């Protein structure tokens, strides 16, 4: 990540603090939910019975550190997974788009997500972990769907 982006990121954290929340559910579940920047949607999952049917529900705010965390979680969990990518796309970062591109295209020799239009789509995870992610995770693209009931209808029923 470049220095300017890091400074801007730290400034944003100070001015507009964003809770980076996630909620753990059923550790045996092979379904995860990523609500991108939609905190209200995340709270709907966290406060519902559906949490017992999913392994984790969380947000994805950045196209680099956030995606690194998802890849690490999947690799550590060592189960094939389905990740529901829903909620409002992160303005400026396009983290949902980058996650989809990672799944489809992987990373180049500089660890840049191939095909990403995000400003800083460079990961720190290893290429082998990215390959594991690509081979074992199915993404369901519901980007910009912010209605909790609609997400449930499209995925769980």
N, C-alpha and C positions, 0 to 999 in steps of 0.2 A: 504494500500500500504506500502511496506517496505521502510525503510530509504534509502537504497542503490538505489532502483529504483527511489525514489524522487530526490536524488542528481543527478543521471544520467539524469533524465528528465530535471531538471533545467539547467544542463550543456549543454544539447542538445539545449535547447531554446536559450541559450546565443551564442553558436557557430553556430548553423544552425536554425535561426529563421524561423518558418513556420507560414504563415498567417492562422489563424483558421477562415475562412470565411464561411458565409452562406448568402443566399439571399432569402428574403421573396417574395412570389408570390401572388397567389389568396387565400385568407383566407378561402374561401368556398370549395376549392379543397380538395379531399381526397387522393391525390397522393403526395408523397414526393420522393426526389431523394437524395441518399447518394453516393457521388463519392469517398469514401474512401480517398486515398492519392493523387488522380489525380486532381491537381489544374487546369490544362488546360481543362479537361472535365467539371469541375465545372464552369469555365468561359464560356464555350460554352452554358451551360444551363442558366447562369445569363444574357448572352448577346443575348438571342434569344426570339422569340415570345412564345415559349413553357412555359416560366416562368409564363405567365398569366393562364396556365392550371395546374400548380402545386402549392402546398402550400408553400414548402420550398425546397431549394437545398443547400446541405452543405456537408462538409467532415467529416470523422470519423477517427481520428488518434489514439485513444487509446481504449483499451479493458475495461476500467473502467470509467473514468470521461466522456469520449465521449459517451459511451453507457448510462450512467446515464442521460446525457443531452437529448438523444433521447427519453428515457422512460419518462422523465419529460415532454418533449414537447408533446408527444402523450397523456399523462394523462391530461395535462392542456387543450389541444385542445378538448378532449372528443368526437372525431369522429373516427369511424372505418377508418383505413388508409391502403394504399398500399405503401410500401417503396421499391423503386427500389435501390438495392444495387449493384453498379457498380464501375468501376475504378480499379486501381491497389491496390492490398492488401497491407496493411502496413507491411513492412518488420519487423520481430521481434515481432510485436504486434498481428498480425492476427486479427485485430478488426472486419473485416467483418465476419470471421469465428465465432468469439465470439458472434456477433449479431445474426447470424443464430442459434447457439447453445442455446442462451437465448430464442429465440422464440420457439424452439423445446423442450427444457428441463427445462427451468427456472433456479432457483438458489437453492443452498442447505442452510442448517441452518446457515452457515457462510457467506452467500450472495455471494458465489463463483458460477460463471456460470457453470452449470453442462455440462460436455463434452467439455469444452473449452481447447484448447492446448496453449492458450496465457500464457505469463509469470505471469501476475497479474490480472486475471479476477474477481476481487472482486468489487461489486457494493455497493453504499450507499443508493440507493432507496429502498423503502419498498417492502416487498413481495407482498402486495396487488397491488402496481403499476406494478410490474412485471407481475402478473396474468392478470391485465387489458391489458397490452401490448400483452401478449400471446393470449388473447381472441379476441382482436380487431384489430390487425395489421397483414397484409399479407406481407411477404417479397418475393420479386422477386430476385432470385440469379443470378446476372450477374457479379459476382466477376471476375476481370481481364479483363473485356471488357472495353477498353479505347476509342473505336471509337464511337464518339457522334452519328453519323448517324445510326450505328448498334444498339445502345441502343434505339434510337427513333423507329426504325423499329420493334424491339422485344417487345416494350412496348406500344407505343402510336398509332400504326397504324395497 
